[in-house]
């Protein structure tokens, strides 16, 4: 894949939000100079009314900066911008967070920005897509923003408002479909055996030698919910072991923290630090999940 296509990928993903799901979106490019205020403002969207007010305030500020002018031989009073500032405070209260936020360069941002953006325990699921697998949903036949003006050179790319989204025509996956799936999720059956199976997985994850944290009560709730959410997408009304396995990987992969060698459990009983370092060196969250899923007995 060319560098140009890679640069445009966040914009292409945001187009999926608009054209497929009819969702608002914001693309925020982060770097070392990005502040928390930059990030917070970047994920907030304005409605059509607020956008019109912003244009009016910009015009007032521009005229105020020009100073007093002569009109018909008389001195025109200078425009006050205090009202625009007051309106700006009200406008901020009416702004809302975009349905989808696409972040790039987050690893280059400061710790404060990363903490603001990546509250791991509140991120429902995670997914890693290997570029070598290709991007089948980003076919060049679609009318994406491929021109040079649609680059990632600017910090923030905001989506159009709800009225503007109608111009795209029919949404492939409208809100009615999402509500229908929500109803199906409520009717997914969850046997006692599978409840116990999920609980055993959580216990084994928490007690794994390489795990230093991340198996929280909120994560357990997300695990339980996501298992049921997966069933309708597989045309099922009940939970199966493969769904549990898939949900476990998606819910815990970004949450599991590998313990530090000094804090590893066996160190309390005299284990050699060098041996523990070597033991933990090869562990990743995915490997921990694989081991646990192999160890926990699957219900029949």
C-alpha positions as CSV (number, residue, x, y, z in Angstrom):
1,X,0.0,0.0,0.0
2,X,1.3,3.4,-0.9
3,X,2.1,6.1,1.7
4,X,-0.6,8.2,0.2
5,X,-3.3,5.5,0.8
6,X,-2.0,5.0,4.3
7,X,-2.3,8.7,5.1
8,X,-5.8,8.7,3.8
9,X,-6.9,5.7,5.8
10,X,-8.3,7.6,8.8
11,X,-10.4,9.7,6.4
12,X,-11.6,6.6,4.6
13,X,-12.6,5.0,8.0
14,X,-14.5,8.2,8.8
15,X,-16.3,7.9,5.5
16,X,-17.5,4.5,6.6
17,X,-19.0,6.2,9.7
18,X,-20.9,8.6,7.5
19,X,-21.9,6.5,4.5
20,X,-22.5,3.1,6.1
21,X,-23.8,4.0,9.6
22,X,-24.8,7.6,9.3
23,X,-22.7,8.5,12.3
24,X,-20.9,11.8,13.1
25,X,-17.2,11.5,13.2
26,X,-14.0,13.5,14.0
27,X,-10.5,12.7,12.9
28,X,-7.8,14.0,15.3
29,X,-4.1,13.9,14.4
30,X,-2.0,13.9,17.5
31,X,1.7,14.8,18.0
32,X,4.0,16.0,20.7
33,X,2.5,19.5,20.6
34,X,-1.1,18.4,21.0
35,X,-2.6,19.7,24.3
36,X,-5.5,18.3,26.2
37,X,-7.6,21.3,25.1
38,X,-6.7,20.5,21.5
39,X,-7.8,17.0,21.9
40,X,-11.0,17.9,23.7
41,X,-12.0,20.5,21.1
42,X,-11.1,18.1,18.3
43,X,-13.7,15.4,19.3
44,X,-16.5,17.9,19.8
45,X,-18.9,18.7,17.0
46,X,-21.2,21.6,16.3
47,X,-24.7,21.6,14.8
48,X,-25.7,23.7,11.8
49,X,-26.9,26.5,14.0
50,X,-23.6,26.7,16.0
51,X,-21.6,26.6,12.7
52,X,-23.6,29.6,11.4
53,X,-23.0,31.5,14.7
54,X,-19.3,30.7,14.5
55,X,-19.2,32.2,11.0
56,X,-21.0,35.3,12.2
57,X,-18.6,35.7,15.2
58,X,-15.6,35.4,12.9
59,X,-17.0,38.2,10.7
60,X,-17.6,40.4,13.8
61,X,-14.0,39.7,14.9
62,X,-12.7,40.5,11.5
63,X,-14.5,43.9,11.3
64,X,-13.5,44.7,14.9
65,X,-9.9,44.2,14.0
66,X,-10.1,46.7,11.2
67,X,-11.0,49.5,13.6
68,X,-13.6,52.3,13.0
69,X,-14.5,53.2,9.4
70,X,-15.9,56.2,7.6
71,X,-19.4,55.8,6.1
72,X,-21.2,58.7,4.3
73,X,-18.7,61.2,5.9
74,X,-19.4,60.0,9.5
75,X,-17.3,57.8,11.7
76,X,-18.8,54.4,12.1
77,X,-18.6,53.0,15.7
78,X,-16.3,50.1,16.3
79,X,-18.1,46.7,16.7
80,X,-18.0,45.1,20.1
81,X,-17.0,41.5,20.2
82,X,-18.0,40.9,23.9
83,X,-21.3,39.4,22.8
84,X,-19.5,36.9,20.6
85,X,-17.4,35.8,23.5
86,X,-20.5,35.3,25.7
87,X,-22.2,33.4,22.9
88,X,-19.1,31.2,22.6
89,X,-19.5,30.0,26.2
90,X,-23.1,29.0,25.5
91,X,-22.0,27.3,22.2
92,X,-19.5,25.1,24.0
93,X,-22.3,23.8,26.3
94,X,-24.3,22.7,23.2
95,X,-21.5,20.8,21.5
96,X,-21.4,17.0,21.6
97,X,-18.8,14.3,21.3
98,X,-18.7,12.7,17.8
99,X,-20.1,9.2,17.5
100,X,-16.8,8.0,16.1
101,X,-13.4,9.4,16.9
102,X,-10.5,8.4,14.7
103,X,-7.1,9.1,16.3
104,X,-3.7,9.0,14.6
105,X,-0.3,9.5,16.1
106,X,-1.6,9.0,19.7
107,X,1.7,7.3,20.7
108,X,3.5,10.6,20.0
109,X,1.2,12.7,22.2
110,X,1.9,13.6,25.8
111,X,1.0,11.3,28.7
112,X,-1.8,13.7,29.6
113,X,-3.4,13.4,26.2
114,X,-3.0,9.6,26.1
115,X,-4.7,9.3,29.5
116,X,-7.5,11.5,28.3
117,X,-8.0,9.4,25.1
118,X,-7.2,5.9,26.2
119,X,-9.1,5.1,29.4
120,X,-8.6,1.4,28.8
121,X,-11.2,0.2,31.2
122,X,-13.9,2.2,29.4
123,X,-13.0,1.0,25.9
124,X,-15.5,-1.7,25.1
125,X,-13.5,-3.8,22.7
126,X,-10.2,-3.6,20.7
127,X,-9.3,-4.9,17.3
128,X,-5.9,-5.0,15.5
129,X,-6.0,-5.3,11.7
130,X,-2.8,-6.4,10.1
131,X,-2.1,-4.2,7.0
132,X,-0.9,-7.4,5.2
133,X,-4.5,-8.6,5.2
134,X,-5.5,-5.7,3.0
135,X,-8.5,-3.3,3.2
136,X,-11.3,-4.9,1.2
137,X,-13.8,-2.4,2.3
138,X,-11.8,0.5,0.9
139,X,-12.2,-0.2,-2.7
140,X,-11.1,2.5,-5.1
141,X,-14.5,2.3,-6.9
142,X,-16.1,4.3,-4.0
143,X,-16.0,8.1,-4.2
144,X,-13.7,8.6,-1.2
145,X,-11.8,11.9,-0.5
146,X,-8.8,10.9,-2.6
147,X,-7.7,14.4,-3.8
148,X,-4.6,16.0,-2.4
149,X,-6.6,18.5,-0.4
150,X,-7.9,15.7,1.8
151,X,-4.6,15.2,3.5
152,X,-3.8,14.7,7.2
153,X,-1.8,17.9,7.3
154,X,-4.3,19.6,9.5
155,X,-4.8,18.6,13.1
156,X,-8.6,18.1,13.1
157,X,-11.1,17.0,10.5
158,X,-14.7,17.3,11.7
159,X,-17.6,15.5,10.2
160,X,-20.6,17.2,8.6
161,X,-23.7,17.8,10.7
162,X,-26.8,15.7,10.7
163,X,-28.5,17.7,8.0
164,X,-25.4,17.5,5.8
165,X,-25.2,13.7,6.1
166,X,-28.5,13.4,4.3
167,X,-26.8,14.5,1.1
168,X,-25.0,11.2,1.0
169,X,-28.3,9.4,0.2
170,X,-29.4,6.1,1.7
171,X,-27.4,4.9,4.6
172,X,-26.4,1.2,4.3
173,X,-26.8,0.4,8.0
174,X,-29.4,2.8,9.5
175,X,-30.3,3.3,13.1
176,X,-33.4,1.1,12.8
177,X,-31.1,-1.9,12.0
178,X,-29.0,-1.1,15.1
179,X,-32.2,-1.0,17.3
180,X,-33.4,-4.3,15.8
181,X,-30.0,-5.9,16.8
182,X,-30.3,-4.5,20.3
183,X,-33.7,-6.2,20.6
184,X,-32.2,-9.5,19.4
185,X,-29.4,-9.2,22.0
186,X,-31.9,-8.9,24.8
187,X,-33.3,-12.3,23.7
188,X,-30.1,-14.2,23.6
189,X,-30.2,-17.2,26.0
190,X,-27.4,-17.6,28.5
191,X,-27.3,-20.9,30.3
192,X,-26.0,-21.3,33.9
193,X,-23.2,-23.5,32.5
194,X,-22.0,-20.8,30.2
195,X,-22.3,-18.2,33.0
196,X,-20.0,-20.3,35.1
197,X,-17.7,-20.8,32.0
198,X,-17.3,-17.0,31.7
199,X,-16.6,-16.6,35.4
200,X,-13.9,-19.3,35.3
201,X,-12.2,-17.5,32.5
202,X,-12.2,-14.3,34.5
203,X,-10.8,-16.1,37.5
204,X,-8.0,-17.8,35.5
205,X,-7.1,-14.5,33.9
206,X,-6.9,-12.7,37.2
207,X,-4.7,-15.5,38.7
208,X,-2.3,-15.9,35.8
209,X,1.3,-15.4,36.9
210,X,2.0,-12.9,34.1
211,X,-1.0,-10.7,34.7
212,X,-0.5,-7.6,36.8
213,X,-3.9,-6.0,36.4
214,X,-6.7,-5.1,34.0
215,X,-9.2,-7.8,34.9
216,X,-11.7,-5.3,36.4
217,X,-15.4,-5.6,37.3
218,X,-16.3,-3.3,34.4
219,X,-14.3,-5.5,32.0
220,X,-16.3,-8.5,33.3
221,X,-19.6,-6.7,32.5
222,X,-18.3,-5.9,29.0
223,X,-17.3,-9.5,28.5
224,X,-20.7,-10.8,29.4
225,X,-22.4,-8.2,27.2
226,X,-20.2,-8.7,24.2
227,X,-20.8,-12.4,24.1
228,X,-24.5,-11.8,23.8
229,X,-23.9,-9.0,21.2
230,X,-22.0,-11.4,19.0
231,X,-24.8,-14.0,18.8
232,X,-27.2,-12.1,16.4
233,X,-24.3,-11.4,14.0
234,X,-23.8,-15.2,13.7
235,X,-27.5,-15.8,13.3
236,X,-27.7,-17.4,16.8
237,X,-30.1,-17.0,19.7
238,X,-27.8,-18.7,22.2
239,X,-24.1,-18.5,23.3
240,X,-21.5,-20.9,22.0
241,X,-17.8,-21.5,23.1
242,X,-16.4,-19.9,19.9
243,X,-18.4,-16.7,20.7
244,X,-17.0,-16.7,24.2
245,X,-13.4,-17.1,22.9
246,X,-13.8,-14.3,20.4
247,X,-15.4,-12.0,23.0
248,X,-12.6,-12.7,25.5
249,X,-9.9,-11.7,23.0
250,X,-11.7,-8.5,22.0
251,X,-12.5,-7.4,25.6
252,X,-9.3,-8.2,27.4
253,X,-6.5,-7.8,24.8
254,X,-6.1,-4.0,25.5
255,X,-6.8,-4.3,29.2
256,X,-4.4,-6.9,30.4
257,X,-1.2,-5.5,32.0
258,X,1.8,-7.8,32.1
259,X,3.2,-7.7,35.6
260,X,6.7,-6.3,36.4
261,X,9.2,-9.0,37.4
262,X,9.6,-7.6,40.8
263,X,5.9,-7.9,41.4
264,X,5.5,-11.4,40.0
265,X,3.7,-13.7,42.5
266,X,6.5,-16.3,42.9
267,X,9.0,-13.6,44.0
268,X,7.3,-13.8,47.4
269,X,8.6,-17.3,47.8
270,X,12.2,-16.8,46.8
271,X,12.1,-17.1,43.0
272,X,15.2,-15.9,41.1
273,X,14.7,-12.5,39.6
274,X,16.6,-13.4,36.5
275,X,14.5,-16.4,35.9
276,X,11.3,-14.5,36.4
277,X,12.5,-11.8,33.9
278,X,13.1,-14.5,31.3
279,X,9.7,-16.1,32.0
280,X,7.8,-12.8,31.5
281,X,9.9,-11.6,28.6
282,X,7.9,-13.5,26.0
283,X,4.4,-12.9,27.4
284,X,1.9,-10.7,25.7
285,X,-1.8,-10.2,26.5
286,X,-2.8,-12.4,23.6
287,X,-0.6,-15.3,24.8
288,X,-2.1,-15.0,28.3
289,X,-5.6,-15.2,26.8
290,X,-4.6,-18.2,24.7
291,X,-3.3,-20.1,27.7
292,X,-6.4,-19.4,29.8
293,X,-8.8,-20.5,27.0
294,X,-6.9,-23.7,26.7
295,X,-7.0,-24.3,30.5
296,X,-10.6,-23.6,31.3
297,X,-13.0,-26.5,30.7
298,X,-15.6,-25.9,28.0
299,X,-19.2,-26.7,28.9
300,X,-20.8,-29.5,26.9
